[in-house]
């Protein structure tokens, strides 16, 4: 476990975050408050989005794209 003071953590934030990937990291304030830095795991890509159900057919979508492109 690594323990940083608030000032050390502020000055070396990149190092603190890298350390938190592999071990427990604690930041201690002057008043005695203690905070743990924990990496948040991501499942999947942030670009994964749910599909949208619509009654539009492929031909309708292609027609709309052609119409917009012809205006440019």
N, C-alpha and C positions, 0 to 999 in steps of 0.2 A: 504494500500500500504506500502510495506517495502522498505526502501532506505538503500543501503549499499555503503560504500566507496569501491574503487577498492581493497584496502588492506584487508578490512573485507571480501569482496566477495572471494578473493583469498584464504584466510585462512579458510573460512567456506563454501567452494563450495557445499558440500553435503547439508548443511542446506539451502543454497540459492536455490538450485534446488528443494528441497522438498517444500519450501515455494512457489515457482513459480507454483506448481501444483494447489494451492488453492487460491492464491492472486497475485496481480500485484507486481512484484519485479523490482526495478530500481537500477542500479549500476552507481555511479557518480565518475568520474575521478577528479583529482585535478584541471585540466584545465577547468572544467565546463562541459565537455562532459557527456551526459547522455545516458545510454543504458537500454533497457527493456529486461528482460528475460521472454520468452514465451515458454511454452511446445509445442512441435509439436505432433499433434495427428496422430496416425497410424491407417489406415484402413486395417483390415485383417492382415494376417501373412506375414512376409517377405519371407516365403517359398512358398507363392502362386505364381505360375508361369503359364503362358499361355501354353496350350498344343501345341504339334508340329504335324503337319500333315505329314504323311509319307505313302509310299506305302508298307512298310514292314508289313507282317502279323505276328501274334503272334507266329506262328511256326518258322518264320525266326529269331525272337528275341530270342526265347528259344534255337534254334540251336546255335546261336552266343554265348550265355551264357554258354552252355554246352562245346563248343569248347574252350573257354577261361579257363574254370575250369579244363578241361582235361590237359591243358598245365602246370598247377601248380604242 
